[in-house]
Amino acid sequence: WILGAAFSAILIFIVAIRFGEIAFWQASDLGSFLSLLFICLLLWVWFALSNHREKQMHIVLALLLTVPLALALLCQIFWIPFNLAYVLLGELLAALLYIFFTALKRQMKSIGAIIVSIVLAVSFLYATDFLFEEVLQPHQQMRTKVLLGMIDDPNNAGYNVNQAKISIGSGGFMGKGYLNGTQTKLKYVPEQDTDFIFCTIGEEFGFMGSTLLIAIYVYFIVRLILLAERQRHRFSRVYGYCVASVFFFHVLINLGMVLGIMPVIGIPLPFFSYGGSSLLGFTILLFIFLRMDADRLRFSV
């Protein structure tokens, strides 16, 4: 099933490169699935080679899978213009680096951790300007400048965020009621059905409804972490942590950009934002992990 899922993801990106983004379908929404499989397989191979506990056939299969996954991921990043692939890779790498260093904390010397931290900090410092000038598109640079207060543009680049904050603020404590929101009903928020759907919830159901939705997401993510912790197979455990991190960062960034504390980069709210590809991508991530959890007793590596 891993082989079938991997080549299905590759097929999705081949079709996307040929036909581009159409209507409700966006190939970038499935980038998390491809990135997650690729990085998990690499970690699986590394742990297997270092511990000599996996069968040779499993290692060969994982290595063969990483090659087409890497090629498809490179096409997603460099062929299609800037999209969520960079964000997804960043969030997955951050989560996996944390897992990696936690797993090896007994084998690493403190001086090594300090050196790695310094190198990463210096690299981040010098890479910021390059990423901003060369990687981000002009409209994304404008959004970042508006967020940081470098440009005051409430009627153009900052219009969506300003209207979203007005919608949430007008909802008050209990909200205006279902379908009774004036800001959203009169279409003042252009993307209120997709990336900015949280402002609709905030206006119609108020502070209480927004808090309840966030609490549901917190419970959902914590539950995923607990399920990942009980996995007996190392690949399943790492995959579970990655799924939880994908949902966590999607919720965090989406709510942050709606509230005006993060740049607008077009990340959907899981299982809420309108769009077939995002719903399909999140469902695939979740159902594969649930299948792993159902079969956890069969594997004890």
Secondary structure, 3 states (H helix, E strand, C coil): CHHHHHHHHHHHHHHHHHHCCECCECHHHHHHHHHHHHHHHHHHHHHHHHHCCCCHHHHHHHHHHHHHHHHHHHHHHHCCCCCHHHHHHHHHHHHHHHHHHHHCCCCCCHHHHHHHHHHHHHHHHHHHHHHHHHHCCHHHHHHHHHHCCCCCCCCCCCHHHHHHHHHHHHCCCCCCCCCCCHHHHCCCCCCCCCCCHHHHHHHHHHHHHHHHHHHHHHHHHHHHHHHHHCCCCHHHHHHHHHHHHHHHHHHHHHHHHHCCCCCCCCCCCCCCCCCHHHHHHHHHHHHHHHHHHHCHHHCCC
